[in-house]
Amino acid sequence: MKHVAFFRNLNLGRPKCPSKAQFEAAFLEAGAPTASSFLTNGTIVFEAPSAAAAKKLLVTASETMHGECGLVEPAFLRTVKQLAGLAKDAPFDHVDEGSVYARCITFLHPKARLAPEDLPIATPRGDCHIFASTGAEVFSTVQKNGNTVGNPNGLLEKLLQLPATSRNWNTVVRLLDKHG
């Protein structure tokens, strides 16, 4: 079964981050039969026979990367099948892609709680609009105001007091095209 780990604040090759080779090798050495980095933003697709095995591989790979390069960031685990289900639900169908700077998905910490009645949420500047939540993921649109771009991850981490990680929705779509 294909799993995807979305690491928070991991950009390949940056300080305290692995290189692409280290990133993939950490999962392979942990026992994954396959591991493929996707883009440079800390997203990796790997095989594991079960959810429990995937969690164990993720923990072991994270420990390896901590030892090799000092990585301390959490990762958020999903299956490719789960991501395909999110895409099938078409969360951005109502959004004109040309009317926003980006469409984003944020993967929440397992202890995070964001009730439907708490939505929508928008920043005072209007550069980030959170409009939907599955409980484990949040969907938002961002705008660019001058030199700043809306930051759903920062907004949600401040609100929920827990780590999260965000990706452009197009990253998920492209990942599914390649690995789905």
DAQUI-V969523 format. One record per pair of residues at least 4 apart in sequence whose C-alpha atoms are under 7 Angstrom apart, sorted by the first residue. I is the first residue (numbers start at 1). J is the second residue. Records with the same first field share a line. If there is no record, write none. Layout:
# DAQUI-V969523
I->J, J
This chain:
# DAQUI-V969523
1->47, 48, 49, 50
2->45, 46, 47, 48, 79, 80
3->45, 46, 47, 48, 78, 79, 80
4->43, 44, 45, 46, 77, 78, 79, 80
5->43, 44, 45, 75, 76, 77, 78
6->42, 43, 44, 75, 76, 77
7->42, 43, 73, 74, 75, 76, 165
8->73, 74, 75, 164, 165
9->73
10->17, 41, 42
11->17, 40, 41, 42
12->17, 18, 19, 20, 40, 41, 42
13->17, 18, 19
16->69, 70, 71
17->69, 71
18->22, 23, 65, 69
19->23
20->24, 37
21->25
22->26
24->28, 35, 36, 37
25->29
26->30, 61, 64, 65
27->31, 32, 35, 57, 61
28->32, 33, 34, 35
30->57, 60, 61
31->57
32->46, 47, 48, 57
33->47
34->46, 47
35->44, 45, 46, 47
36->44, 45, 46
37->43, 44, 45
38->43, 44
39->43
48->53, 54
49->53
50->54
51->55
52->56
53->57
54->58
55->59
56->60
57->61
58->62
59->63
60->64
61->65
62->66
63->67
64->68
65->69, 70, 71
66->70, 71, 72
76->107
78->82
79->83
80->84, 180
81->85
82->86
83->87
84->88, 176
85->89
86->90
100->141, 142, 143
101->142, 143, 144
102->141, 142, 143, 168
103->140, 141, 142, 168, 169
104->139, 140, 141, 166, 167, 168, 169
105->137, 138, 139, 140, 166, 167, 168, 169
106->137, 138, 139, 153, 164, 165, 166, 167
107->136, 137, 138, 164, 165, 166
108->112, 136, 137, 164, 165
109->162, 163, 164
110->136
112->160, 162
113->135
114->118, 135
116->133
119->130, 131, 132
120->130, 131
121->129, 130, 131
122->126, 128, 129, 130
123->127, 128, 129
127->142, 143, 144, 145, 149, 150
128->140, 141, 142, 143, 150, 151, 152
129->140, 141, 142
130->139, 140, 141
131->139, 140
132->138, 139
133->137, 138, 139
134->138
140->152
142->149, 150
143->149, 150
144->148, 149, 150
145->149
151->155
152->156
153->157, 164, 165, 166
154->158
155->159
156->160
157->161, 162, 163, 164
167->171
169->173
170->174
171->175
172->176
173->177
174->178
175->179
176->180
